[in-house]
Amino acid sequence: MLHLYCGNGKGKTTAAMGLALRAAGRGKRVVIAQFLKGADSGERLALARLPQVTLLPVPDAVKFSFRMSEDERRSEAHRYQDLLKLISRTARGCFLLVLDEACAAVNTGLLPLEDLLACLDSLECEVVLTGRDPAPELMERADYITSMEAVRHPFEQGITARDGIEF
């Protein structure tokens, strides 16, 4: 089944990682791939301690897509093509696959939707996709769709992302 955690509110990645934690707690094999994110996130640091969880590699840091040069965009797009190949190999036999910010990678033009759909077609596991504004094709395929709505956020008052809360 395909789960989609989307919307403009906080909690998409948190929900996906919570499901990964639940599956790992039941002894299920989990694979997590992240797009547009670096290695410094609390959930990644915690999940790395669990033997049931495989975290696919990410760079130490990633720029926001709108701050990337054309060369950096090409490099990231190439990295995502390689990541899709790694996902296809690594996710064989897993129970749950999390593709964190895959929707955002598609929206920014760094990950072609057709390539993501082909990857999804090759999988035989539960899959979670996160990110804002999922493509209609992803919405049509999803068995679960949960939309996080931003009602209020400290960022609106100038408070930046906080360690342990937003990352």
N, C-alpha and C positions, 0 to 999 in steps of 0.2 A: 504494500500500500504506500501511497505517496502522501506525506504531510507537508503542508505549506504554512509557515509562520511568516506573516507579512504585516504591512501597515506602517504608519508613521510613528508609532509609539515605541517606547522602550520595552524590551523583554523578548524579542525574537530569538536571539542567540541564547539567552538564559533559559527559555523554554526548551529549545533544542538540546542544550547540554543537560537539562534536567531529565529529559527523556533518555539521553545517553546514559546518565547515571542510574536511572531506573533499570534499564536493560542490563547494564554491567552488574548491578546489584543482584540480578537474577542469573548471573553467570553467563550471559549472552555476549557474544563477540561484537564489538562496536568499532567502526572506522569513522574518523572525523577528518574532513578536508575543509579548509577555510580559504576563502577568497577575500582579497582586499584587507587582510588582517595580518599583523605580525605576531611574533612569539610571546609578547608580553601581555598576557591576559590571565586573570586569576583562574578562570574556568579551565584553561589549557594547562596551567601549572598543577591544578588539582587532579584533573583527569589523567595526566601523564603518570600518576602514581598507581593507576589501576591496571593490572595485567590484562584485563579483558578489553581494554581500550587501545586502539592503534591511532595515534595522531600523525597524520601525514605532514611532511615538513612544510614550514613557512619561513619567509625571511625574518630576520630580527625585527625589522621595521618596514612598513609600507606607507608610501605617500597617499594622500587622498587622490583619487583619479584626476580631479580637476587641476591638481598641482603638478601632474606628471608631464614631462616633455614628450614629444612624439617618440623619441628613442626609448624612453622609459615605458611608454604605453606599449610599444612593439615588444619590448622585453617581457613585460608582464603578460601580454597576450600569448607569447610563446611559452612562458612558464605555465600558464593555464592549460594550454594544449598538452604539455607534458604531464600536468597534474591529472587531467582527465584519463590519460593512458594509465597512470599509476593507480587511480581510483578503480578503473576496470579490473586491473590485476589484483589489487589488495582487497577489494570488497567481495571477491569470490568466497562464498561460504560464510559471510558475516550475517548477523541478525539485523543490525541497524547501521545505516550509513547516514551521516550528517554532512550536508553540503552547505556550510554556513556562508551566507552572503553570496550564494550562487546567483540569486535574482539580481543583486546589485552588479555583479560582474557582467551579466548579460546586458543590463541597462546602460552600463558605461561603455559598451562596445568592446570590452576586453575578452569576452567569452561569447562566441557565436551561439545563439539559441539552438541552431540545428545540431551543433556538436554536443550540447548539453542533453538535448532530447535523445540523440543516438546513444549517449552514455547511459541515460535512464533506461532505454530500451534493452540494453545489454545486462541489466542487473536483475537479480532474483532475491531481493531483500527489501526490508522496510527502509524507506528513504525519507529524510527530512530536508527540505529546502527552506532557507531563510532569506529575507531581504525585502526591501520596499518595492512596490509596483511590479509584481510578477507578471510575466508575459501571459496573455490570454491562453496560449497553448499549455502553459503550466497550470493555470487555473482549471482548465478543462480536464486535465489528467488527475488532479488532486482528489484524494479520497477524504482528506481532512483539510480544511482551510480555517486558520485562526488568524484574525486580524487584530493587531494591537493598535489601539487608538490613543494618540497623545491628547490628554486633556490639559495637563500642566506639566512643565519640566523646568528644573532649575536653570538649564541653559538659557531659557528666555530671560532670566534675570542676570545673565552674565557669569554664571557659575560654570566652570569648565568641568570636564569629565573627571570623576574621582576614582582613585585606586581602590579596588574592592567593591565598588558599586557599578560604575559604568564599564570598567575593564578589569 
